[in-house]
Amino acid sequence: WSTGSAQIVFSTNTTPFRNESRRVTGLTEGVTYYFRIWTADEVPNWSAISNETSCYVPIVIPGVITDLTAIQGEYWGTIKLTWTAPGADGYSGDLTAGCTFAIQWSTITYSNPNAIVWSTMTPNIRISTGSPIAVKPGDKQDWIVDTELPQNSTYYYFRIWTADMKAHWSEKSTLATNVYLFCQFGLDLLVEPTYYDYGILLTNISSVSASAVVVTSTGNVYQNYGLYIDTDAFAALNTEWTVATTTTGLNEFLLEGIFNSARPDSSDFASGGGNDVIIPYSPPATPVYCNFAGTKYGIDSGGSSNGYNVGAASNRNLWFKLWTPVATHTTSKQTIPVVITAQPTDYSP
């Protein structure tokens, strides 16, 4: 102990027997500090060394998260977690760069979820905080979990921890609400009419529908639409017409489809065997679905009006372009059974 190695030196203006105090900051948690003090007059003449005292600086861990919730995500096979951020020290102090959230889940269906082994050593997800903006206590947080596991009839259990920049972990959170994933994808034609009537057309021409068939998503996840002509249903009509996929001919027609908010121009359809041709399928064969680029049954790349990534309860307008046969043996009214189907959109964070 030496006055020459004192870490804190400060001037005084006080009287004998007056109580004094000084706040010491910048200490390391989990360490015991020992202190002595000297006093000097104006010369300076130093006093003898004081008695020794010590203080242990406790480790203040982040506060426990008590409101973790889990709900079905908007994408197939996803779960959305939400929680309120604690602080780096209990429920105060920002979670800056170097702090972490750790999430663990389990699908073990014990009658007692507490039987699951929860540990910060085996999290499924680590989320770094503080980049570029620190997370403040009380900030609402959310995360999409892409489980890539069986969805239906599966229960998921979640817990979350918080670590400060010194990797001091909070207690594990309350158990999230058990999530039973039931992903439904479907659609319906809820707006009349549910068909388009071309009326009377000449042979060897093309015609874009004047009005749209409105397709409404009835699923609870984002989904992509697909189109096909049901060959079994078409064969049951006993018509002389047949379905073409490249060019029309005798009794051969070609049908194209586009999902778009406004009526497309004739040139918007990728004719002659292009991506918008509605191909005949015999169920349960897999049809072709709309894509992000809008090159399949659409014209707006990544847009909100094509048949890709359609949200729950959203509407899409479907337009047709019919190429009539070069010649035909019949003048009877023809029915073309078009099936609109759906598949879930994969989640891409």
N, C-alpha and C positions, 0 to 999 in steps of 0.2 A: 504494500500500500504506500503511495507516495503522492504528494500534492502535484508533483510534476507530471503524473499520468492521469490526473483527474479528467473524466469525460465531460463534466459539466462545471462551468465557472460562471458566476453571475454576480453583479454588483448589488449591494444592499443599502438600505436606508431605513434602519429599524432600531428598536429599543430592546434592552435586556428583558428576557422572559416572555417575549412576544412569540406566539406560535407562528411558525413559518411552514410553507409547503411548496413543493415544486412538482409539476407533472413531467414524467419521463415517458417519452414516446419512442416508437420504432423498435420495440422489443420483440423478441421472437417467441412465438407461442410454444408451450411445452418446455420452457427453460426456467431454471431458478436463478435469480439475480441476487447478488450480495452488495450491500451498500455501506460506505463510511463517509464521513463529512469532516471538513476542517473549516475553521473561520480565521480570517486574516484582518488585521487592522490596516490603517492607511499607510503603514511603513513599507512593506507589509511584514508583520510578525505573525507567524502561523501558530494556531492553537495545537494542542495535542490531538491525536486522532480520536474520533468518536467511537462509541460502541458500534458493534456490527449488527445490521439487520438484513433480512432477506425477504424475498417475495417470489413466489412461483407464478409465472404467467400462464394461466390456463389456456387450453386449446378451445377456441370457440368455433364449433362446427356450424355449417349452414343449417338453417331451420329445416325441419321435416316438411315434406309436401303432403298436405292433407286433403287435397281436392282433385286428385288424379281421376279422370273419367275416360272411358273408352266407348266410342260409338262406331257404328259401321261407316266406312268411308264412302266417298262418292264414286270410287272406282272399285271394280270387281277385285276381291281378294285383299282389300285394304281396310285398315282400322285407323280412325283418327283419335289421337290422344290429346287431351287438353289438361292444363294445370296452371297454377299460379306460382311464379318464381319466388323462392325465399331470398334471403340475403346471404352474403359470404360469411357473415358473423351472425348466426341466428336468423333474424328477419330484418337485419340492417346491413348496409354495405353492398355496393354493386358487385355483380358477377362479371368481372372483367376478363380480359384474355387470359387463358390458362385455367379458367374454371370449366367445369364439365357437368352435364347431365348424363346419367347412365340409366338405361331402361332395360329391364329384363322381362321376358314373357314366358309363359308355359302353357301347354295344352293338356297337362295332366288333369284328368277329371276326377280327382279325389273328392270324396264328400267333404273333406276338410282341406281347403286350399292352403292352409298354413303348413301342411305337410310338404309343400314344395320347398326346395332348397333355394333360398334367395341370397345372392352374393354379388357384391360389386366386382368380384373377380371374374364373373361369367355373364356380363351384360350382353344383350343382343345388339344394342345400339349405344353409341357414345356421341354426344352432341356437344361440341365446343361452343362456349359463349364468348361474348365480348368482342367479336370481330364481325363487322367494323364498329358496332355500337354495344356498349356494355348493357347487360340485362339488369334492370333495377328491381328491387324487391316490390312485389305486387304486380309486375308485368305479366300479362296473360301469355301463355306459351301454348303451342300446338305442334304436333308432329304426325306425319302420315306413316304408318307402319305397313309396308308391303310384305305380307306374311309369306307368300309363295307356298302356302300350306293348304290342305283341304279346307274348304270354306264351310259347306253345309254340315250341320250337326257337330260343329267344333266349338268348344268353349275356350276362350283365351283369358288368361289372368296376367295382370300387369302390375309391376311396381317400378318406382323411380327413385334415384338418389341424386344428390347434388354434392359436388366437390369444389372446394375453394382452390385458389391457385397453388396452395401447398399440399394439395391432394388429401385434405382432411374431408372425409365423407360424412354426409348427414346420416341420420337414421333412415331406414327404408320407409317409403311412403305408405299410406293406406293402400289397401288392395283396390285396384280399379274394378269398376262394375264388370261383372262377367259378361262377355260378349258372345252372343250366338250369331254367327254370320250366316245370314240367308240372303244370298245375292240373287236378285230377280232381274231378268232382262226380258223385255217384251215391248210390243207396240200395238197400236190399234188405230183404226180409221174412225175417229170420233166425230169428225165434221162431215156432214153430207155435202155432195154425194161421195160414196166410197168407190166410185168408178169414174171413168171418163168415156163419154159417148162422142165418137168422131162424126156420127151422122153418116151421110153419103159421101164417099170419096171416089175419085177416078182411079184407074189403074196407073201404075208406073209413075207415081208422084210421092212426095214426102210432105208430112204435115206435123207441125208442133202443136201440142194441145193448147187451147186458148185459156184454160183454167187449170189449177193445180189440184191434185189429190193431197189433202193435208194428213200427214202422218204424225201421230202423237206418241211420245215415249211413255209407256206404262211401267217401265222398270224402275228400280231404285238405285241404279248405278249408271255411270256413263257407258254408252254403247255405240257400236257402229252398225249401220244398216247395209243389208245386201238385197239384191234383186235376182229373181230368176222366173222363168216361165215353167209352170208345173206341167211336165210332159204327160204325166198320167191323167191329170184333169183335162188337158188339151185333147188327148186321144179319146177321152170319153165323149167329147163333143161330136165326134164322127164328121169332122169337116174335111173338105178337100185341101184346105190350106195347110202349109207346113211352115216350120220356123227356120228362117235363114240366119246365119251368123256373120256373113260377109257381104254378099250381094243378093238382091232379089231375083226371082225367076218366075216361071210358070207356077202359079198358085203358091209361091213362096213370098212371105213378108219378112220384114226386119223391124224390130222394135228397140228403141233406145230409151234410156231414162237418165234424168239429171235431178238431183236435189239442189234447189236454189231458191232464194227468197223471192226473186222476180222471174218473170217468164224469160227463159233464155232465147237467144237468137238461134236460128237454124244452124248457123256456123259453129255454135258452141258445142254441138254434139259431135263427138269423135266418130264420124261415120266410116262405113266400109270395114267392119270388123274391128273397130276401135274399142277403147275402154268403156264406152257408154252403152255398148250393145248388151241387151238383156239376153243371156244365154239360157237355153232350155236345160233343165235338170230333172232327173227322176229322184225324188226324195228316197232315202236320206242323204244323197250326195251333198257335198259341201259347196255352197254357192260362193260367189266372189263378193267381197264386201268393200265398202267405201274406204278410202285411205286418206291420210293426213294431207297429202299433196293435192287432193282434189282432182286427181286424174282418173279416178274410177267413180262414175255416176256423180260427178261434180265438176265445178269450174273454179271454185275459190280455194286456193291452197291454204290449209290451216284455218279456213274461215269458219264463221259461226252459222252458216246457212247450208253447208253440205251435210251429207249423211254420216260424217265422222265425229265421234266424241259427242254424241247427243246426250244432254243432261236429262234427268228425270223430269217428266211433265212438259218437256220442250216439244215444240212443233217444228216440222220440216215440210216444205212444199216439194212435191214430186211432180215433175213434168215429163211428158212423153213425146217422142218423135217417131211417127209411124211411117215406114216405107211400104207402100202397097205393092202387091205383085205386079210384075211386068204385064202379065195377062192372067185371067182367072176363068174357071169354068162355072163359077157360081155368082149369083147376085144376092144371095141370102146374107143376112146380118151375121157377122162373125164375132165371136167372143174370145178374148185372149186372157187366160187366167194368169195374172202376174202375182207372184208371192213376194211380199216384203218381209224380210227376216232380220234378226238382230243377234249380235254377239257382244260380249263385254269388251270395253276398251282396256288395254293393258295400262297400268299406272307407270308414268315416266316422270320422276321428280325433276 
